[in-house]
Amino acid sequence: MRYGIILCKAAGVSLQLRPGDREAMEASKRHWNKIAKPLDGLGRMEDLLVKIAGVVRSEKLCLERKAVVVFCADNGVVAEGVTQTGSEVTAVVTENIARGIASVNRMASVAGADVIPIDVGVKGRLQEAGIRNCRIADGTANLLHEPAMTMEQTLEAIHTGIALAGELKDSGYDLLAVGEMGIGNTTTSSAIASVMLEQPPEAVTGRGAGLSGEGLERKIQVIQKAIALHGPDREKPLEVLSALGGLDIAAMTGFLLGGAIYRIPVVLDGMISAVAALLAAALCPGVTDYLLPSHMGKEPACRLVMERLGFEPVIHGQLALGEGTGAVMLFPLLDMAASVYEENSTFADIKIKAYESFED
């Protein structure tokens, strides 16, 4: 991990990020070690709270106001038969999220979190109140025949995500999560992962929302042909995103960068948001200090991307739902860990000698 100021160039904006605050993280770790329990007894949950302390620059934590932001968009590559359902499902689910009846809404209500659906490129016009209109295009182009997005669309989507993160920080949120809804986005994210990880498409491509064996083979072939057509260079992540990605992934990339810019922790969901994190980290390596992994998704690329990012998700449940549901699952776990962190007795309180650490 780098310390000192990290300079990077992303989305046409010069970013200046400070890594997670070392002093706050060390203070948070000392606080954990004073609590009357075995050292590191809550494992990686302790590490996540220490990381949050670094983001907010204080060992005193507040996770009261939480929201999951769901970026919704369609993908032109659906025309190639890489999905079990058609693009019309994106609009249906997006409107269900706005109505409060989708899976992520049910889970977020238990976790005490708000759900904010964002239309960055759903095909057709959505009428449901509660959908934030940040439309950039009526879905993307078919990446098998042309770049999915123009560079202008890619940059606009990234800027949209950055601005939303700042807006939510100003609105008083303490913790954010990111999710997505877009039929075909396991194809786009797998294509990006293949290039950025230098892995063959068959190593990173899964069945998405339940493809048959024949459908999976078709999906792999489409990704192979698209990569051959565009010849993207992994050293130019914006070009990779523009050629092979989607408006949802681009907006999530910006949202993750925005979390770092405005110093608010962001919880990742599964593979698709992890690919957005991979792009964000390629644009600005310091961004990973501000991101929290939630779960190890079912798609084969998820493990490879998480490893590249240096993340160890705490939830291993073979999840593949999307919408930010895996990220929302982490919220109650963080709340439970925070209750121990904030409210437990210390060794001094109960007049017991503190544990000593004998690790090197």
C-alpha positions in Angstrom: 0.0 0.0 0.0 1.3 3.4 -0.9 1.4 6.3 1.6 1.7 9.9 0.8 -0.3 11.6 -2.0 -1.3 9.5 -5.0 -1.8 11.4 -8.2 -3.8 9.9 -11.1 -5.6 10.9 -14.2 -9.2 9.5 -14.5 -12.1 10.3 -16.7 -10.5 13.6 -17.8 -10.2 14.8 -14.2 -7.0 15.1 -12.3 -7.5 13.3 -9.0 -5.5 13.7 -5.9 -6.2 10.9 -3.4 -4.7 10.4 0.0 -4.6 6.7 1.0 -6.4 5.5 4.1 -5.3 7.5 7.2 -2.6 5.4 8.8 -2.9 7.1 12.3 -6.7 6.5 12.4 -6.3 2.9 11.4 -3.7 2.3 14.0 -5.9 4.0 16.6 -8.8 1.8 15.6 -6.7 -1.3 15.8 -5.5 -0.3 19.3 -9.2 0.2 20.3 -10.0 -3.3 19.1 -7.2 -4.8 21.1 -8.5 -3.1 24.3 -11.9 -4.7 24.0 -12.5 -7.7 26.3 -12.4 -10.5 23.8 -9.7 -12.6 22.1 -7.4 -10.6 19.9 -8.7 -10.6 16.3 -11.7 -12.6 17.5 -13.9 -11.1 14.9 -11.4 -11.7 12.1 -11.9 -9.8 8.9 -14.8 -7.9 10.3 -12.3 -6.1 12.5 -10.1 -5.4 9.5 -13.1 -3.9 7.7 -13.8 -1.5 10.5 -10.2 -0.5 10.7 -10.3 0.2 7.0 -13.4 2.4 7.5 -11.5 4.3 10.2 -8.8 5.0 7.6 -11.4 6.3 5.1 -13.1 8.7 7.6 -9.8 9.6 9.3 -11.0 8.8 12.8 -11.2 5.7 15.0 -14.7 6.9 16.1 -17.1 5.3 13.6 -20.7 6.0 12.5 -22.5 3.7 10.2 -26.0 4.9 10.9 -27.1 6.1 7.4 -26.6 3.6 4.7 -27.7 3.3 1.1 -27.2 1.0 -1.9 -27.1 2.7 -5.3 -28.2 0.5 -8.1 -27.0 1.5 -11.6 -29.3 0.3 -14.3 -28.6 0.1 -18.0 -29.1 -2.1 -21.1 -26.5 -3.8 -23.3 -26.6 -4.1 -27.0 -24.7 -7.5 -26.9 -28.0 -9.1 -25.7 -28.9 -9.3 -29.4 -26.3 -12.1 -29.8 -28.2 -14.5 -27.6 -25.8 -14.4 -24.6 -28.6 -14.2 -22.1 -31.6 -16.3 -21.1 -34.0 -13.3 -21.1 -34.4 -10.2 -23.3 -33.5 -6.6 -22.6 -37.0 -5.8 -21.5 -36.3 -7.4 -18.1 -33.9 -4.6 -17.2 -36.7 -2.0 -17.3 -39.1 -4.3 -15.4 -36.6 -4.9 -12.6 -35.5 -1.3 -12.4 -39.2 -0.2 -12.0 -39.6 -2.9 -9.3 -36.7 -1.5 -7.4 -38.3 1.9 -7.5 -41.5 0.4 -6.3 -39.7 -1.2 -3.4 -40.6 -4.8 -4.3 -37.3 -6.2 -5.7 -34.9 -8.5 -3.8 -32.6 -5.7 -2.9 -35.4 -3.7 -1.4 -36.5 -6.6 0.9 -32.9 -7.1 2.1 -32.2 -3.4 2.5 -35.3 -2.9 4.6 -33.9 -5.5 7.1 -30.5 -3.8 7.0 -31.9 -0.4 7.5 -30.6 1.0 4.2 -32.1 3.1 1.5 -32.2 1.9 -2.1 -31.5 4.4 -4.9 -32.1 3.2 -8.5 -30.2 5.1 -11.2 -31.2 4.9 -14.8 -28.0 5.5 -16.8 -29.1 3.8 -19.9 -32.2 1.5 -19.7 -33.9 1.0 -23.1 -37.1 3.0 -23.4 -38.5 5.6 -21.0 -39.1 4.6 -17.5 -42.2 6.1 -15.8 -41.9 4.9 -12.2 -41.4 7.6 -9.7 -38.3 7.2 -7.6 -35.9 6.3 -10.5 -33.1 8.9 -10.7 -32.8 9.9 -14.3 -29.1 10.0 -15.3 -29.7 8.6 -18.8 -26.7 8.8 -21.1 -28.0 6.6 -24.0 -30.7 4.2 -24.8 -28.6 1.2 -23.9 -25.2 0.5 -25.5 -24.2 -0.6 -29.0 -23.5 -4.2 -29.8 -19.9 -4.7 -28.8 -19.6 -7.6 -31.3 -19.8 -5.1 -34.1 -18.7 -1.8 -32.7 -17.5 -0.2 -29.5 -20.2 -0.5 -26.8 -19.9 3.2 -26.0 -18.3 6.3 -27.4 -15.5 7.7 -25.3 -17.8 10.7 -24.6 -20.5 8.4 -23.2 -17.9 6.5 -21.2 -16.6 9.7 -19.6 -20.1 11.1 -19.0 -21.0 7.9 -17.2 -17.9 8.0 -15.0 -18.5 11.7 -14.2 -22.1 10.8 -13.3 -20.9 8.2 -10.8 -18.4 10.5 -9.2 -21.0 13.3 -8.8 -23.5 10.9 -7.2 -21.0 9.8 -4.6 -20.3 13.4 -3.7 -24.0 14.2 -3.5 -24.7 11.3 -1.2 -21.8 12.2 1.0 -23.2 15.8 1.3 -26.7 14.3 2.1 -25.3 12.8 5.2 -24.8 9.1 4.3 -22.1 7.3 6.3 -21.8 4.1 4.2 -22.6 3.3 0.6 -22.9 0.1 -1.4 -23.0 -0.3 -5.1 -25.2 -2.6 -7.3 -26.3 -3.0 -10.9 -29.2 -4.2 -13.0 -28.7 -4.8 -16.7 -29.4 -7.9 -18.8 -26.2 -8.9 -20.5 -23.8 -7.3 -18.0 -22.1 -10.6 -17.1 -21.0 -10.7 -20.7 -19.6 -7.1 -20.7 -17.9 -7.6 -17.3 -16.4 -10.9 -18.3 -15.0 -9.4 -21.5 -13.4 -6.6 -19.5 -12.0 -9.1 -16.9 -10.5 -11.2 -19.7 -8.5 -8.2 -21.0 -7.6 -6.6 -17.7 -6.5 -9.9 -16.2 -4.9 -11.3 -19.4 -7.0 -14.4 -19.1 -8.8 -16.3 -21.9 -12.6 -15.7 -22.0 -13.4 -19.3 -21.1 -11.5 -18.8 -17.8 -13.6 -15.8 -16.7 -17.0 -16.4 -18.2 -19.9 -18.0 -16.4 -23.5 -18.8 -16.9 -24.8 -15.5 -15.7 -28.5 -15.8 -14.9 -28.7 -19.5 -15.9 -27.4 -20.1 -19.4 -27.4 -23.6 -20.9 -24.1 -25.2 -21.9 -24.8 -24.2 -25.5 -25.6 -20.6 -24.4 -22.4 -20.4 -22.3 -20.3 -21.5 -25.3 -22.0 -18.8 -27.5 -21.3 -16.2 -24.8 -17.6 -17.2 -24.7 -17.4 -17.0 -28.5 -19.0 -13.6 -28.6 -16.4 -12.3 -26.1 -13.6 -13.9 -28.0 -14.7 -12.2 -31.3 -15.3 -8.9 -29.6 -11.8 -8.8 -28.1 -10.3 -9.8 -31.4 -12.3 -7.0 -33.2 -11.4 -4.2 -30.9 -7.9 -5.3 -29.7 -8.2 -3.4 -26.5 -5.0 -2.6 -24.5 -5.2 -3.3 -20.8 -2.8 -0.4 -20.2 -5.6 1.9 -21.5 -8.5 1.0 -19.2 -10.8 3.7 -20.5 -10.5 2.3 -24.0 -11.2 -1.2 -22.6 -14.3 0.1 -20.9 -15.5 2.0 -23.9 -15.1 -1.0 -26.3 -16.4 -3.8 -24.1 -18.2 -2.4 -21.1 -21.6 -0.9 -20.3 -23.0 2.3 -19.0 -23.7 0.6 -15.6 -20.1 -0.5 -15.3 -18.8 2.9 -16.3 -21.0 4.7 -13.8 -20.0 2.3 -11.1 -16.4 2.9 -11.9 -17.0 6.6 -11.3 -19.0 6.0 -8.2 -16.1 4.1 -6.7 -13.7 6.8 -7.6 -16.1 9.3 -6.1 -16.1 7.3 -2.8 -12.4 7.8 -2.7 -12.5 11.5 -3.6 -15.2 12.3 -1.1 -13.9 9.9 1.6 -16.9 7.7 2.1 -16.6 3.9 2.2 -18.2 2.0 -0.6 -19.2 -1.7 -0.3 -18.8 -3.8 -3.5 -21.3 -6.4 -4.5 -20.1 -9.3 -6.7 -18.3 -9.8 -9.9 -19.7 -6.9 -12.0 -18.9 -4.3 -9.3 -15.5 -5.9 -8.7 -14.7 -5.4 -12.4 -15.7 -1.7 -12.0 -13.3 -1.7 -9.0 -10.6 -3.2 -11.2 -11.0 -0.4 -13.7 -11.1 2.2 -11.0 -7.9 0.8 -9.5 -6.3 0.9 -13.0 -7.2 4.5 -13.3 -6.2 5.4 -9.8 -4.5 2.7 -7.6 -5.3 4.5 -4.3 -9.0 3.8 -4.8 -8.8 0.4 -3.2 -8.2 1.9 0.2 -11.8 3.1 0.1 -13.6 0.0 -1.0 -15.0 -2.9 1.1 -15.5 -6.4 -0.5 -18.7 -8.1 0.6 -19.0 -11.5 -1.1 -17.3 -14.0 -3.4 -19.7 -14.3 -6.3 -20.5 -17.4 -8.3 -19.1 -16.1 -11.6 -15.6 -17.5 -12.2 -14.1 -14.1 -12.8 -15.0 -12.9 -9.3 -12.3 -14.8 -7.5 -9.6 -13.7 -10.0 -10.6 -10.1 -9.8 -10.8 -10.1 -6.0 -7.4 -11.6 -5.8 -6.0 -9.0 -8.2 -7.5 -6.3 -6.1 -6.1 -7.9 -2.9 -9.5 -8.3 -1.4 -10.8 -11.1 0.8 -14.6 -11.1 0.9 -16.2 -12.3 4.1 -19.3 -13.9 2.6 -18.9 -17.1 0.6 -22.4 -18.0 -0.5 -22.3 -18.7 -4.2 -24.5 -15.6 -4.7 -25.4 -14.5 -8.2 -28.4 -12.2 -7.8 -27.0 -8.8 -8.5 -28.8 -5.6 -7.6 -26.3 -5.0 -4.8 -27.9 -7.7 -2.7 -24.5 -9.2 -1.6 -23.3 -5.8 -0.6 -26.4 -5.2 1.5 -25.8 -8.5 3.2 -22.6 -7.1 4.6 -24.4 -4.1 6.3 -25.8 -6.1 9.2 -22.5 -7.8 9.8 -20.8 -4.4 9.9 -23.4 -3.2 12.3 -22.9 -6.2 14.6 -19.1 -5.7 14.6 -19.6 -2.0 15.2 -21.7 -2.7 18.2 -18.9 -4.7 19.8 -16.4 -2.0 18.7 -18.4 0.8 20.3 -20.2 -0.8 23.2 -18.2 -3.7 24.6 -16.4 -3.6 27.9 -12.7 -3.2 27.8 -10.2 -5.3 29.7 -9.6 -2.2 32.0 -13.4 -2.0 32.7 -13.6 -5.6 33.9 -10.1 -5.4 35.6 -8.6 -8.3 33.6 -5.2 -8.2 32.1 -5.3 -7.6 28.3 -4.3 -10.3 25.9 -0.8 -10.0 24.5 0.0 -10.5 20.8 2.9 -12.8 20.0 2.7 -12.6 16.3 5.6 -11.1 14.4 
